[in-house]
Amino acid sequence: MSSTKPKAVKHTLFVKFKDDVTREQIEKIVNDFTHLVIQVEPLKSLHWGTNLGIHDLNFGYTHAFETTFEDVEGLQEYLDSPIVNKFAEGFLPTMAQQFVMDYELY
């Protein structure tokens, strides 16, 4: 651990969608996810993208979603938010697999 105060906290989600999930469903998920920034106060930013396929190290994950918070407490408030939980009810069933990493940014 660094003795320097972190600049931010990141919550990065990597997703492999189920084979039967349509492009339209994914587009709706991405749209709804990006709108969380204006709905959930502790969420400072959200960036997302798809795998470029440059390396064969993605283990089949196709999408990444990176959210930013001021601190760990903000991340926890986001994770506990009824708005986020409602969004997750529609998002989680579309995932074949997910990988999440939370970390402080220095």
Contact map, one row per residue, 1 for C-alpha under 8 A:
1110000000000000000000000000000000000000000000000000000000000000000000000000000000000000000000000000000000
1111100000000000000000000000000000000000000000000000000000000000000000000000000000000000000000000000000000
1111100000000000000000000000000000000000000000000000000000000000000000000000000000000000000000000000000000
0111110000000000000000000000000000000000000000000000000000000000000000000000000000000000000000000000000001
0111111000000000000000000000000000000000000000000000000000000000000000000000000000000000000000000000000001
0001111110000000000000000000000000000000000000000000000000000000000000000000000000000000000000000000000111
0000111110000000000000000000000000000000000000000000000000000000000001000000000000000000000000000000000111
0000011111000000000000000000000000000000000000000000000000000000000111100000000000000000000000000000000111
0000011111100000000000000000000000000000000000000000000000000000000111110010000000000000000000000000011110
0000000111110000000000000000000000000000000000000000000000000000011110000000000000000000000000000000111110
0000000011111000000000000000000000000000000000000000000000000000011100000010000000000000000000000001111000
0000000001111100000000000000000000000000000000000000000000000001111000000000000000000000000000000001110000
0000000000111110000000000000000000000000000000000000000000000001110000000000000000000000000000000111100000
0000000000011111000000000000000000000000000000000000000000001111100000000000000000000000000000000111000000
0000000000001111100000000000000000000000000000000000000000001111000000000000000000000000000000111110000000
0000000000000111110000000000000000000000000000000000000000011110000000000000000000000000000000111100000000
0000000000000011111010000000000000000000000000000000000000001100000000000000000000000000000001111000000000
0000000000000001111110000000000000000000000000000000000000000000000000000000000000000000000001110000000000
0000000000000000111110000000000000000000000000000000000000000000000000000000000000000000000000010000000000
0000000000000000011111000000000000000000000000000000000000000000000000000000000000000000000000000000000000
0000000000000000111111101100000000000000000000000000000000000000000000000000000000000000000001000000000000
0000000000000000000111111100000000000000000000000000000000000000000000000000000000000000000000000000000000
0000000000000000000011111110000000000000000000000000000000000000000000000000000000000000000000000000000000
0000000000000000000001111111000000000000000000000000000000000000000000000000000000000000000000000000000000
0000000000000000000011111111100000000000000000000000000000000000000000000000000000000000000000000000000000
0000000000000000000011111111110000000000000000000000000000000000000000000000000000000000000000000000000000
0000000000000000000000111111111000000000000000000000000000000000000000000000000000000000000000000000000000
0000000000000000000000011111111100000000000000000000000000000000000000000000000000000000000000000000000000
0000000000000000000000001111111110000000000000000000000000000000000000000000000000000000001000000000000000
0000000000000000000000000111111111000000000000000000000000000000000000000000000000000000000000000000000000
0000000000000000000000000011111111100000000000000000000000000000000000000000000000000000000000000000000000
0000000000000000000000000001111111110000000000000000000000000000000000000000000000000010000000000000000000
0000000000000000000000000000111111111000000000000000000000000000000000000000000000000010000000000000000000
0000000000000000000000000000011111111000000001100000000000000000000000000000000000000000000000000000000000
0000000000000000000000000000001111111110000000000000000000000000000000000000000000000000000000000000000000
0000000000000000000000000000000111111111001000000000000000000000000000000000000000110000000000000000000000
0000000000000000000000000000000011111111101111000000000000000000000000000000000000000000000000000000000000
0000000000000000000000000000000000111111100000000000000000000000000000000000000000000000000000000000000000
0000000000000000000000000000000000111111100000000000000000000000000000000000000000100000000000000000000000
0000000000000000000000000000000000011111111000000000000000000000000000000000010010110000000000000000000000
0000000000000000000000000000000000001111111100000000000000000000000000000000010000000000000000000000000000
0000000000000000000000000000000000000001111100000000000000000000000011000110110000000000000000000000000000
0000000000000000000000000000000000011001111111000000000000000000001110000110010000000000000000000000000000
0000000000000000000000000000000000001000111111000000000000000000001111000000000000000000000000000000000000
0000000000000000000000000000000000001000001111100000000000000000001110000000000000000000000000000000000000
0000000000000000000000000000000001001000001111110000000000000000111100000000000000000000000000000000000000
0000000000000000000000000000000001000000000011111000000000000000111000000000000000000000000000000000000000
0000000000000000000000000000000000000000000001111100000000000011110000000000000000000000000000000000000000
0000000000000000000000000000000000000000000000111110000000000011100000000000000000000000000000000000000000
0000000000000000000000000000000000000000000000011111000000000111000000000000000000000000000000000000000000
0000000000000000000000000000000000000000000000001111100001001111000000000000000000000000000000000000000000
0000000000000000000000000000000000000000000000000111110000000000000000000000000000000000000000000000000000
0000000000000000000000000000000000000000000000000011111101000000000000000000000000000000000000000000000000
0000000000000000000000000000000000000000000000000001111100000000000000000000000000000000000000000000000000
0000000000000000000000000000000000000000000000000000111111000000000000000000000000000000000000000000000000
0000000000000000000000000000000000000000000000000000111111100000000000000000000000000000000000000000000000
0000000000000000000000000000000000000000000000000000001111100000000000000000000000000000000000000000000000
0000000000000000000000000000000000000000000000000010101111111100000000000000000000000000000000000000000000
0000000000000000000000000000000000000000000000000000000111111000000000000000000000000000000000000000000000
0000000000000001000000000000000000000000000000000000000001111100000000000000000000000000000000000000000000
0000000000000111100000000000000000000000000000000010000001111110000000000000000000000000000000001100000000
0000000000000111100000000000000000000000000000000110000001011111000000000000000000000000000000000000000000
0000000000000111000000000000000000000000000000011110000000001111100000000000000000000000000000000000000000
0000000000011110000000000000000000000000000000011110000000000111110000000000000000000000000000000000000000
0000000000011100000000000000000000000000000001111000000000000011111000000000000000000000000000000000000000
0000000001111000000000000000000000000000000001110000000000000001111100000000000000000000000000000000000000
0000000001110000000000000000000000000000001111100000000000000000111110000000000000000000000000000000000000
0000000111100000000000000000000000000000001111000000000000000000011111000000000000000000000000000000000000
0000000111000000000000000000000000000000011110000000000000000000001111110110000000000000000000000000000000
0000001110000000000000000000000000000000010100000000000000000000000111110100000000000000000000000000000000
0000000110000000000000000000000000000000000000000000000000000000000011111110000000000000000000000000000000
0000000010000000000000000000000000000000000000000000000000000000000011111111000000000000000000000000000000
0000000000000000000000000000000000000000000000000000000000000000000000111111100000000000000000000000000000
0000000000000000000000000000000000000000011000000000000000000000000011111111110000000000000000000000000000
0000000010100000000000000000000000000000011000000000000000000000000010111111111000000000000000000000000000
0000000000000000000000000000000000000000000000000000000000000000000000011111111100000000000000000000000000
0000000000000000000000000000000000000000010000000000000000000000000000001111111110000000000000000000000000
0000000000000000000000000000000000000001111000000000000000000000000000000111111110010000000000000000000000
0000000000000000000000000000000000000000000000000000000000000000000000000011111110011000000000000000000000
0000000000000000000000000000000000000000000000000000000000000000000000000001111111011000000000000000000000
0000000000000000000000000000000000000001000000000000000000000000000000000000111111111000000000000000000000
0000000000000000000000000000000000000000000000000000000000000000000000000000000111111100000000000000000000
0000000000000000000000000000000000010011000000000000000000000000000000000000000011111110000000000000000000
0000000000000000000000000000000000010001000000000000000000000000000000000000011111111111000000000000000000
0000000000000000000000000000000000000000000000000000000000000000000000000000001111111111100000000000000000
0000000000000000000000000000000000000000000000000000000000000000000000000000000001111111110000000000000000
0000000000000000000000000000000110000000000000000000000000000000000000000000000000111111111000000000000000
0000000000000000000000000000000000000000000000000000000000000000000000000000000000011111111100000000000000
0000000000000000000000000000000000000000000000000000000000000000000000000000000000001111111110000000000000
0000000000000000000000000000000000000000000000000000000000000000000000000000000000000111111111000000000000
0000000000000000000000000000100000000000000000000000000000000000000000000000000000000011111111100000000000
0000000000000000000000000000000000000000000000000000000000000000000000000000000000000001111111100000000000
0000000000000000000000000000000000000000000000000000000000000000000000000000000000000000111111100000000000
0000000000000000110010000000000000000000000000000000000000000000000000000000000000000000011111110000000000
0000000000000011110000000000000000000000000000000000000000000000000000000000000000000000001111111100000000
0000000000000011111000000000000000000000000000000000000000000000000000000000000000000000000001111100000000
0000000000000011100000000000000000000000000000000000000000001000000000000000000000000000000000111110000000
0000000000001111000000000000000000000000000000000000000000001000000000000000000000000000000000111111000000
0000000000001110000000000000000000000000000000000000000000000000000000000000000000000000000000001111100000
0000000000111100000000000000000000000000000000000000000000000000000000000000000000000000000000000111110000
0000000001111000000000000000000000000000000000000000000000000000000000000000000000000000000000000011111000
0000000011110000000000000000000000000000000000000000000000000000000000000000000000000000000000000001111100
0000000011100000000000000000000000000000000000000000000000000000000000000000000000000000000000000000111110
0000011111000000000000000000000000000000000000000000000000000000000000000000000000000000000000000000011111
0000011111000000000000000000000000000000000000000000000000000000000000000000000000000000000000000000001111
0001111100000000000000000000000000000000000000000000000000000000000000000000000000000000000000000000000111
